[in-house]
C-alpha cells in the first residue's frame, strides 16, 4: 500500500511544485536548526540538503538542487521529519529548495 501511495503521490508532488509556488528556502552553507513544523534547504558541495522537523509523519515533501551542470535533481518523496539529499554527481549544487506536498492516507 505504501509503494502504491508513493507511486501515485510522486507525480502529484512534482505537478504541485510545477503549478504552484512552493514554499522555498534557499541559502549558502549550513542553516540554523529548523523550528517545529518547518523545513530548510541549503547546498553543501554537490548536494542539495533538506531538513524537516515537526511535520506530521504522513506529510509528503521533497528537496531539489539546481546543479552547475544545468540539471535539476530531486531527492524523491520523503515523509515526515527527516533529512534528505539531492545529489548533483560530479557537479556542484548552487541552489536548493524544498516542496511540501499533501498528507498521505
Secondary structure as GFF3:
##gff-version 3
##sequence-region A 1 105
A	DSSP	alpha_helix	2	19	.	.	.	ID=ss1
A	DSSP	beta_strand	38	44	.	.	.	ID=ss2
A	DSSP	beta_strand	47	53	.	.	.	ID=ss3
A	DSSP	beta_strand	59	67	.	.	.	ID=ss4
A	DSSP	beta_strand	72	74	.	.	.	ID=ss5
A	DSSP	beta_strand	78	79	.	.	.	ID=ss6
A	DSSP	beta_strand	82	87	.	.	.	ID=ss7
A	DSSP	beta_strand	93	103	.	.	.	ID=ss8
###
